[in-house]
Amino acid sequence: MKCPTCNKLVEWDDNPFRPFCSERCKLIDLGRWVSEEYRVPGKAVISEPVENDEDQTGSEANSSESKL
């Protein structure tokens, strides 16, 4: 099997870094994920704050009381 980072042939048995050939290649791969060079395909997710129903009810009740 070839190392996904450097394409060096990797001995599979007793290799603590498999599928990589070394810890260095393993960390290079991790760095690529962290810097978003690799991405899992899918739709982009936009995070928006979610308001709690109880908070809305409480603020509406308070504004009604202040009008009285």
PDB file of N, CA, C and O in Angstrom, chain B, residues numbered from 101:
ATOM      1  N   MET B 101       0.850  -1.168   0.000  1.00  0.00           N
ATOM      2  CA  MET B 101       0.000   0.000   0.000  1.00  0.00           C
ATOM      3  C   MET B 101       0.902   1.239   0.000  1.00  0.00           C
ATOM      4  O   MET B 101       1.997   1.215   0.561  1.00  0.00           O
ATOM      5  N   LYS B 102       0.431   2.326  -0.637  1.00  0.00           N
ATOM      6  CA  LYS B 102       1.206   3.560  -0.693  1.00  0.00           C
ATOM      7  C   LYS B 102       0.723   4.554   0.359  1.00  0.00           C
ATOM      8  O   LYS B 102      -0.467   4.634   0.663  1.00  0.00           O
ATOM      9  N   CYS B 103       1.666   5.300   0.901  1.00  0.00           N
ATOM     10  CA  CYS B 103       1.356   6.361   1.860  1.00  0.00           C
ATOM     11  C   CYS B 103       0.544   7.433   1.136  1.00  0.00           C
ATOM     12  O   CYS B 103       0.958   7.888   0.070  1.00  0.00           O
ATOM     13  N   PRO B 104      -0.602   7.852   1.686  1.00  0.00           N
ATOM     14  CA  PRO B 104      -1.426   8.864   1.024  1.00  0.00           C
ATOM     15  C   PRO B 104      -0.758  10.241   0.939  1.00  0.00           C
ATOM     16  O   PRO B 104      -1.190  11.083   0.151  1.00  0.00           O
ATOM     17  N   THR B 105       0.271  10.479   1.726  1.00  0.00           N
ATOM     18  CA  THR B 105       0.936  11.783   1.722  1.00  0.00           C
ATOM     19  C   THR B 105       2.111  11.828   0.750  1.00  0.00           C
ATOM     20  O   THR B 105       2.203  12.745  -0.066  1.00  0.00           O
ATOM     21  N   CYS B 106       3.011  10.845   0.830  1.00  0.00           N
ATOM     22  CA  CYS B 106       4.236  10.891   0.018  1.00  0.00           C
ATOM     23  C   CYS B 106       4.311   9.808  -1.057  1.00  0.00           C
ATOM     24  O   CYS B 106       5.245   9.795  -1.858  1.00  0.00           O
ATOM     25  N   ASN B 107       3.348   8.913  -1.079  1.00  0.00           N
ATOM     26  CA  ASN B 107       3.272   7.804  -2.046  1.00  0.00           C
ATOM     27  C   ASN B 107       4.376   6.761  -1.890  1.00  0.00           C
ATOM     28  O   ASN B 107       4.581   5.950  -2.793  1.00  0.00           O
ATOM     29  N   LYS B 108       5.080   6.765  -0.779  1.00  0.00           N
ATOM     30  CA  LYS B 108       6.085   5.749  -0.493  1.00  0.00           C
ATOM     31  C   LYS B 108       5.365   4.441  -0.167  1.00  0.00           C
ATOM     32  O   LYS B 108       4.305   4.457   0.460  1.00  0.00           O
ATOM     33  N   LEU B 109       5.931   3.318  -0.586  1.00  0.00           N
ATOM     34  CA  LEU B 109       5.338   2.029  -0.242  1.00  0.00           C
ATOM     35  C   LEU B 109       5.404   1.827   1.270  1.00  0.00           C
ATOM     36  O   LEU B 109       6.437   2.064   1.895  1.00  0.00           O
ATOM     37  N   VAL B 110       4.294   1.387   1.842  1.00  0.00           N
ATOM     38  CA  VAL B 110       4.183   1.247   3.294  1.00  0.00           C
ATOM     39  C   VAL B 110       4.051  -0.218   3.652  1.00  0.00           C
ATOM     40  O   VAL B 110       3.231  -0.940   3.083  1.00  0.00           O
ATOM     41  N   GLU B 111       4.869  -0.653   4.604  1.00  0.00           N
ATOM     42  CA  GLU B 111       4.737  -1.988   5.170  1.00  0.00           C
ATOM     43  C   GLU B 111       3.567  -1.936   6.148  1.00  0.00           C
ATOM     44  O   GLU B 111       3.618  -1.194   7.129  1.00  0.00           O
ATOM     45  N   TRP B 112       2.518  -2.710   5.896  1.00  0.00           N
ATOM     46  CA  TRP B 112       1.284  -2.604   6.671  1.00  0.00           C
ATOM     47  C   TRP B 112       1.418  -3.204   8.070  1.00  0.00           C
ATOM     48  O   TRP B 112       0.964  -2.612   9.049  1.00  0.00           O
ATOM     49  N   ASP B 113       2.039  -4.371   8.160  1.00  0.00           N
ATOM     50  CA  ASP B 113       2.157  -5.056   9.453  1.00  0.00           C
ATOM     51  C   ASP B 113       3.060  -4.282  10.411  1.00  0.00           C
ATOM     52  O   ASP B 113       4.119  -3.787  10.025  1.00  0.00           O
ATOM     53  N   ASP B 114       2.630  -4.190  11.640  1.00  0.00           N
ATOM     54  CA  ASP B 114       3.401  -3.549  12.714  1.00  0.00           C
ATOM     55  C   ASP B 114       3.752  -2.089  12.431  1.00  0.00           C
ATOM     56  O   ASP B 114       4.758  -1.593  12.940  1.00  0.00           O
ATOM     57  N   ASN B 115       2.955  -1.400  11.641  1.00  0.00           N
ATOM     58  CA  ASN B 115       3.193   0.021  11.370  1.00  0.00           C
ATOM     59  C   ASN B 115       2.209   0.834  12.206  1.00  0.00           C
ATOM     60  O   ASN B 115       1.013   0.823  11.915  1.00  0.00           O
ATOM     61  N   PRO B 116       2.675   1.538  13.234  1.00  0.00           N
ATOM     62  CA  PRO B 116       1.763   2.290  14.102  1.00  0.00           C
ATOM     63  C   PRO B 116       1.152   3.522  13.428  1.00  0.00           C
ATOM     64  O   PRO B 116       0.223   4.122  13.970  1.00  0.00           O
ATOM     65  N   PHE B 117       1.662   3.905  12.256  1.00  0.00           N
ATOM     66  CA  PHE B 117       1.184   5.116  11.587  1.00  0.00           C
ATOM     67  C   PHE B 117       0.310   4.825  10.374  1.00  0.00           C
ATOM     68  O   PHE B 117      -0.067   5.748   9.652  1.00  0.00           O
ATOM     69  N   ARG B 118      -0.019   3.555  10.139  1.00  0.00           N
ATOM     70  CA  ARG B 118      -0.765   3.239   8.922  1.00  0.00           C
ATOM     71  C   ARG B 118      -2.068   4.004   8.837  1.00  0.00           C
ATOM     72  O   ARG B 118      -2.710   4.212   9.867  1.00  0.00           O
ATOM     73  N   PRO B 119      -2.473   4.416   7.703  1.00  0.00           N
ATOM     74  CA  PRO B 119      -1.963   4.066   6.379  1.00  0.00           C
ATOM     75  C   PRO B 119      -0.763   4.907   5.957  1.00  0.00           C
ATOM     76  O   PRO B 119      -0.324   4.810   4.811  1.00  0.00           O
ATOM     77  N   PHE B 120      -0.220   5.732   6.857  1.00  0.00           N
ATOM     78  CA  PHE B 120       0.920   6.584   6.526  1.00  0.00           C
ATOM     79  C   PHE B 120       2.221   5.840   6.786  1.00  0.00           C
ATOM     80  O   PHE B 120       2.252   4.859   7.530  1.00  0.00           O
ATOM     81  N   CYS B 121       3.298   6.320   6.163  1.00  0.00           N
ATOM     82  CA  CYS B 121       4.589   5.658   6.344  1.00  0.00           C
ATOM     83  C   CYS B 121       5.288   6.112   7.621  1.00  0.00           C
ATOM     84  O   CYS B 121       6.141   5.398   8.149  1.00  0.00           O
ATOM     85  N   SER B 122       4.933   7.293   8.117  1.00  0.00           N
ATOM     86  CA  SER B 122       5.621   7.839   9.289  1.00  0.00           C
ATOM     87  C   SER B 122       4.715   8.813  10.031  1.00  0.00           C
ATOM     88  O   SER B 122       3.660   9.210   9.538  1.00  0.00           O
ATOM     89  N   GLU B 123       5.152   9.184  11.218  1.00  0.00           N
ATOM     90  CA  GLU B 123       4.404  10.180  11.986  1.00  0.00           C
ATOM     91  C   GLU B 123       4.392  11.518  11.246  1.00  0.00           C
ATOM     92  O   GLU B 123       3.401  12.247  11.288  1.00  0.00           O
ATOM     93  N   ARG B 124       5.491  11.834  10.574  1.00  0.00           N
ATOM     94  CA  ARG B 124       5.580  13.094   9.822  1.00  0.00           C
ATOM     95  C   ARG B 124       4.477  13.172   8.768  1.00  0.00           C
ATOM     96  O   ARG B 124       3.785  14.187   8.678  1.00  0.00           O
ATOM     97  N   CYS B 125       4.303  12.118   7.971  1.00  0.00           N
ATOM     98  CA  CYS B 125       3.260  12.111   6.936  1.00  0.00           C
ATOM     99  C   CYS B 125       1.867  12.166   7.561  1.00  0.00           C
ATOM    100  O   CYS B 125       0.960  12.794   7.016  1.00  0.00           O
ATOM    101  N   LYS B 126       1.707  11.516   8.689  1.00  0.00           N
ATOM    102  CA  LYS B 126       0.429  11.548   9.404  1.00  0.00           C
ATOM    103  C   LYS B 126       0.097  12.979   9.835  1.00  0.00           C
ATOM    104  O   LYS B 126      -1.044  13.418   9.693  1.00  0.00           O
ATOM    105  N   LEU B 127       1.087  13.707  10.361  1.00  0.00           N
ATOM    106  CA  LEU B 127       0.873  15.082  10.812  1.00  0.00           C
ATOM    107  C   LEU B 127       0.674  16.040   9.640  1.00  0.00           C
ATOM    108  O   LEU B 127      -0.082  17.005   9.752  1.00  0.00           O
ATOM    109  N   ILE B 128       1.342  15.783   8.522  1.00  0.00           N
ATOM    110  CA  ILE B 128       1.125  16.599   7.321  1.00  0.00           C
ATOM    111  C   ILE B 128      -0.328  16.470   6.880  1.00  0.00           C
ATOM    112  O   ILE B 128      -0.970  17.466   6.546  1.00  0.00           O
ATOM    113  N   ASP B 129      -0.845  15.239   6.879  1.00  0.00           N
ATOM    114  CA  ASP B 129      -2.238  14.999   6.496  1.00  0.00           C
ATOM    115  C   ASP B 129      -3.194  15.709   7.453  1.00  0.00           C
ATOM    116  O   ASP B 129      -4.160  16.333   7.015  1.00  0.00           O
ATOM    117  N   LEU B 130      -2.932  15.618   8.738  1.00  0.00           N
ATOM    118  CA  LEU B 130      -3.764  16.294   9.737  1.00  0.00           C
ATOM    119  C   LEU B 130      -3.751  17.803   9.505  1.00  0.00           C
ATOM    120  O   LEU B 130      -4.794  18.453   9.580  1.00  0.00           O
ATOM    121  N   GLY B 131      -2.583  18.353   9.227  1.00  0.00           N
ATOM    122  CA  GLY B 131      -2.467  19.781   8.958  1.00  0.00           C
ATOM    123  C   GLY B 131      -3.282  20.207   7.752  1.00  0.00           C
ATOM    124  O   GLY B 131      -3.847  21.301   7.737  1.00  0.00           O
ATOM    125  N   ARG B 132      -3.347  19.359   6.749  1.00  0.00           N
ATOM    126  CA  ARG B 132      -4.148  19.674   5.561  1.00  0.00           C
ATOM    127  C   ARG B 132      -5.634  19.703   5.893  1.00  0.00           C
ATOM    128  O   ARG B 132      -6.369  20.536   5.364  1.00  0.00           O
ATOM    129  N   TRP B 133      -6.078  18.813   6.755  1.00  0.00           N
ATOM    130  CA  TRP B 133      -7.489  18.845   7.179  1.00  0.00           C
ATOM    131  C   TRP B 133      -7.769  20.107   7.988  1.00  0.00           C
ATOM    132  O   TRP B 133      -8.789  20.765   7.786  1.00  0.00           O
ATOM    133  N   VAL B 134      -6.861  20.442   8.904  1.00  0.00           N
ATOM    134  CA  VAL B 134      -7.054  21.601   9.779  1.00  0.00           C
ATOM    135  C   VAL B 134      -7.081  22.899   8.975  1.00  0.00           C
ATOM    136  O   VAL B 134      -7.862  23.801   9.277  1.00  0.00           O
ATOM    137  N   SER B 135      -6.232  22.994   7.952  1.00  0.00           N
ATOM    138  CA  SER B 135      -6.190  24.215   7.135  1.00  0.00           C
ATOM    139  C   SER B 135      -7.227  24.199   6.014  1.00  0.00           C
ATOM    140  O   SER B 135      -7.232  25.072   5.145  1.00  0.00           O
ATOM    141  N   GLU B 136      -8.104  23.194   6.045  1.00  0.00           N
ATOM    142  CA  GLU B 136      -9.217  23.043   5.098  1.00  0.00           C
ATOM    143  C   GLU B 136      -8.770  22.864   3.649  1.00  0.00           C
ATOM    144  O   GLU B 136      -9.482  23.251   2.722  1.00  0.00           O
ATOM    145  N   GLU B 137      -7.565  22.265   3.456  1.00  0.00           N
ATOM    146  CA  GLU B 137      -7.158  21.879   2.108  1.00  0.00           C
ATOM    147  C   GLU B 137      -7.992  20.683   1.654  1.00  0.00           C
ATOM    148  O   GLU B 137      -8.267  20.524   0.464  1.00  0.00           O
ATOM    149  N   TYR B 138      -8.391  19.847   2.605  1.00  0.00           N
ATOM    150  CA  TYR B 138      -9.290  18.726   2.332  1.00  0.00           C
ATOM    151  C   TYR B 138     -10.659  19.111   2.865  1.00  0.00           C
ATOM    152  O   TYR B 138     -10.774  19.749   3.911  1.00  0.00           O
ATOM    153  N   ARG B 139     -11.692  18.717   2.137  1.00  0.00           N
ATOM    154  CA  ARG B 139     -13.059  18.986   2.593  1.00  0.00           C
ATOM    155  C   ARG B 139     -13.952  17.806   2.243  1.00  0.00           C
ATOM    156  O   ARG B 139     -13.742  17.130   1.236  1.00  0.00           O
ATOM    157  N   VAL B 140     -14.925  17.573   3.065  1.00  0.00           N
ATOM    158  CA  VAL B 140     -15.936  16.562   2.789  1.00  0.00           C
ATOM    159  C   VAL B 140     -17.036  17.260   2.000  1.00  0.00           C
ATOM    160  O   VAL B 140     -17.552  18.287   2.443  1.00  0.00           O
ATOM    161  N   PRO B 141     -17.407  16.718   0.830  1.00  0.00           N
ATOM    162  CA  PRO B 141     -18.428  17.397   0.022  1.00  0.00           C
ATOM    163  C   PRO B 141     -19.775  17.461   0.732  1.00  0.00           C
ATOM    164  O   PRO B 141     -20.151  16.550   1.469  1.00  0.00           O
ATOM    165  N   GLY B 142     -20.479  18.538   0.498  1.00  0.00           N
ATOM    166  CA  GLY B 142     -21.798  18.728   1.083  1.00  0.00           C
ATOM    167  C   GLY B 142     -22.205  20.179   0.989  1.00  0.00           C
ATOM    168  O   GLY B 142     -21.440  21.026   0.528  1.00  0.00           O
ATOM    169  N   LYS B 143     -23.418  20.458   1.430  1.00  0.00           N
ATOM    170  CA  LYS B 143     -23.923  21.827   1.412  1.00  0.00           C
ATOM    171  C   LYS B 143     -23.294  22.630   2.549  1.00  0.00           C
ATOM    172  O   LYS B 143     -23.048  22.107   3.635  1.00  0.00           O
ATOM    173  N   ALA B 144     -23.043  23.890   2.281  1.00  0.00           N
ATOM    174  CA  ALA B 144     -22.507  24.772   3.315  1.00  0.00           C
ATOM    175  C   ALA B 144     -23.582  25.031   4.366  1.00  0.00           C
ATOM    176  O   ALA B 144     -24.760  25.172   4.038  1.00  0.00           O
ATOM    177  N   VAL B 145     -23.178  25.090   5.604  1.00  0.00           N
ATOM    178  CA  VAL B 145     -24.099  25.339   6.704  1.00  0.00           C
ATOM    179  C   VAL B 145     -23.805  26.731   7.250  1.00  0.00           C
ATOM    180  O   VAL B 145     -22.671  27.038   7.617  1.00  0.00           O
ATOM    181  N   ILE B 146     -24.825  27.556   7.299  1.00  0.00           N
ATOM    182  CA  ILE B 146     -24.677  28.900   7.842  1.00  0.00           C
ATOM    183  C   ILE B 146     -25.266  28.898   9.245  1.00  0.00           C
ATOM    184  O   ILE B 146     -26.448  28.609   9.437  1.00  0.00           O
ATOM    185  N   SER B 147     -24.441  29.218  10.206  1.00  0.00           N
ATOM    186  CA  SER B 147     -24.905  29.242  11.595  1.00  0.00           C
ATOM    187  C   SER B 147     -25.594  30.562  11.880  1.00  0.00           C
ATOM    188  O   SER B 147     -25.031  31.634  11.656  1.00  0.00           O
ATOM    189  N   GLU B 148     -26.813  30.472  12.375  1.00  0.00           N
ATOM    190  CA  GLU B 148     -27.559  31.655  12.790  1.00  0.00           C
ATOM    191  C   GLU B 148     -28.002  31.440  14.227  1.00  0.00           C
ATOM    192  O   GLU B 148     -28.351  30.322  14.607  1.00  0.00           O
ATOM    193  N   PRO B 149     -27.992  32.484  15.021  1.00  0.00           N
ATOM    194  CA  PRO B 149     -28.438  32.322  16.405  1.00  0.00           C
ATOM    195  C   PRO B 149     -29.905  31.896  16.451  1.00  0.00           C
ATOM    196  O   PRO B 149     -30.738  32.409  15.704  1.00  0.00           O
ATOM    197  N   VAL B 150     -30.200  30.971  17.319  1.00  0.00           N
ATOM    198  CA  VAL B 150     -31.569  30.482  17.480  1.00  0.00           C
ATOM    199  C   VAL B 150     -32.139  31.097  18.741  1.00  0.00           C
ATOM    200  O   VAL B 150     -31.557  30.985  19.820  1.00  0.00           O
ATOM    201  N   GLU B 151     -33.286  31.752  18.595  1.00  0.00           N
ATOM    202  CA  GLU B 151     -33.921  32.363  19.757  1.00  0.00           C
ATOM    203  C   GLU B 151     -34.791  31.330  20.447  1.00  0.00           C
ATOM    204  O   GLU B 151     -35.459  30.527  19.796  1.00  0.00           O
ATOM    205  N   ASN B 152     -34.776  31.359  21.743  1.00  0.00           N
ATOM    206  CA  ASN B 152     -35.562  30.444  22.548  1.00  0.00           C
ATOM    207  C   ASN B 152     -36.992  30.981  22.651  1.00  0.00           C
ATOM    208  O   ASN B 152     -37.184  32.174  22.885  1.00  0.00           O
ATOM    209  N   ASP B 153     -38.000  30.115  22.478  1.00  0.00           N
ATOM    210  CA  ASP B 153     -39.405  30.537  22.554  1.00  0.00           C
ATOM    211  C   ASP B 153     -39.727  31.187  23.899  1.00  0.00           C
ATOM    212  O   ASP B 153     -40.483  32.157  23.954  1.00  0.00           O
ATOM    213  N   GLU B 154     -39.161  30.661  24.977  1.00  0.00           N
ATOM    214  CA  GLU B 154     -39.427  31.219  26.301  1.00  0.00           C
ATOM    215  C   GLU B 154     -38.910  32.646  26.398  1.00  0.00           C
ATOM    216  O   GLU B 154     -39.553  33.503  27.006  1.00  0.00           O
ATOM    217  N   ASP B 155     -37.749  32.904  25.800  1.00  0.00           N
ATOM    218  CA  ASP B 155     -37.196  34.260  25.826  1.00  0.00           C
ATOM    219  C   ASP B 155     -38.103  35.220  25.072  1.00  0.00           C
ATOM    220  O   ASP B 155     -38.316  36.347  25.519  1.00  0.00           O
ATOM    221  N   GLN B 156     -38.638  34.791  23.938  1.00  0.00           N
ATOM    222  CA  GLN B 156     -39.515  35.655  23.146  1.00  0.00           C
ATOM    223  C   GLN B 156     -40.799  35.942  23.909  1.00  0.00           C
ATOM    224  O   GLN B 156     -41.263  37.082  23.939  1.00  0.00           O
ATOM    225  N   THR B 157     -41.373  34.919  24.524  1.00  0.00           N
ATOM    226  CA  THR B 157     -42.608  35.090  25.278  1.00  0.00           C
ATOM    227  C   THR B 157     -42.379  36.028  26.448  1.00  0.00           C
ATOM    228  O   THR B 157     -43.195  36.908  26.720  1.00  0.00           O
ATOM    229  N   GLY B 158     -41.274  35.836  27.132  1.00  0.00           N
ATOM    230  CA  GLY B 158     -40.964  36.689  28.268  1.00  0.00           C
ATOM    231  C   GLY B 158     -40.764  38.130  27.855  1.00  0.00           C
ATOM    232  O   GLY B 158     -41.225  39.032  28.554  1.00  0.00           O
ATOM    233  N   SER B 159     -40.097  38.377  26.750  1.00  0.00           N
ATOM    234  CA  SER B 159     -39.863  39.756  26.321  1.00  0.00           C
ATOM    235  C   SER B 159     -41.151  40.389  25.821  1.00  0.00           C
ATOM    236  O   SER B 159     -41.354  41.589  26.003  1.00  0.00           O
ATOM    237  N   GLU B 160     -42.035  39.603  25.188  1.00  0.00           N
ATOM    238  CA  GLU B 160     -43.326  40.139  24.740  1.00  0.00           C
ATOM    239  C   GLU B 160     -44.194  40.484  25.941  1.00  0.00           C
ATOM    240  O   GLU B 160     -44.867  41.514  25.948  1.00  0.00           O
ATOM    241  N   ALA B 161     -44.181  39.636  26.947  1.00  0.00           N
ATOM    242  CA  ALA B 161     -44.976  39.887  28.150  1.00  0.00           C
ATOM    243  C   ALA B 161     -44.466  41.138  28.852  1.00  0.00           C
ATOM    244  O   ALA B 161     -45.260  41.946  29.332  1.00  0.00           O
ATOM    245  N   ASN B 162     -43.176  41.300  28.916  1.00  0.00           N
ATOM    246  CA  ASN B 162     -42.606  42.480  29.566  1.00  0.00           C
ATOM    247  C   ASN B 162     -42.951  43.745  28.802  1.00  0.00           C
ATOM    248  O   ASN B 162     -43.230  44.774  29.417  1.00  0.00           O
ATOM    249  N   SER B 163     -42.941  43.697  27.479  1.00  0.00           N
ATOM    250  CA  SER B 163     -43.250  44.893  26.699  1.00  0.00           C
ATOM    251  C   SER B 163     -44.733  45.230  26.810  1.00  0.00           C
ATOM    252  O   SER B 163     -45.090  46.407  26.758  1.00  0.00           O
ATOM    253  N   SER B 164     -45.612  44.232  26.962  1.00  0.00           N
ATOM    254  CA  SER B 164     -47.047  44.484  27.132  1.00  0.00           C
ATOM    255  C   SER B 164     -47.311  45.133  28.474  1.00  0.00           C
ATOM    256  O   SER B 164     -48.133  46.043  28.582  1.00  0.00           O
ATOM    257  N   GLU B 165     -46.612  44.663  29.499  1.00  0.00           N
ATOM    258  CA  GLU B 165     -46.794  45.228  30.829  1.00  0.00           C
ATOM    259  C   GLU B 165     -46.326  46.672  30.879  1.00  0.00           C
ATOM    260  O   GLU B 165     -46.918  47.496  31.575  1.00  0.00           O
ATOM    261  N   SER B 166     -45.271  46.981  30.146  1.00  0.00           N
ATOM    262  CA  SER B 166     -44.748  48.343  30.195  1.00  0.00           C
ATOM    263  C   SER B 166     -45.676  49.322  29.490  1.00  0.00           C
ATOM    264  O   SER B 166     -45.620  50.521  29.764  1.00  0.00           O
ATOM    265  N   LYS B 167     -46.536  48.836  28.583  1.00  0.00           N
ATOM    266  CA  LYS B 167     -47.482  49.706  27.884  1.00  0.00           C
ATOM    267  C   LYS B 167     -48.680  50.042  28.756  1.00  0.00           C
ATOM    268  O   LYS B 167     -49.367  51.029  28.496  1.00  0.00           O
ATOM    269  N   LEU B 168     -48.948  49.244  29.788  1.00  0.00           N
ATOM    270  CA  LEU B 168     -50.113  49.469  30.648  1.00  0.00           C
ATOM    271  C   LEU B 168     -49.945  50.589  31.584  1.00  0.00           C
ATOM    272  O   LEU B 168     -50.852  50.884  32.363  1.00  0.00           O
TER     273      LEU B 168
END
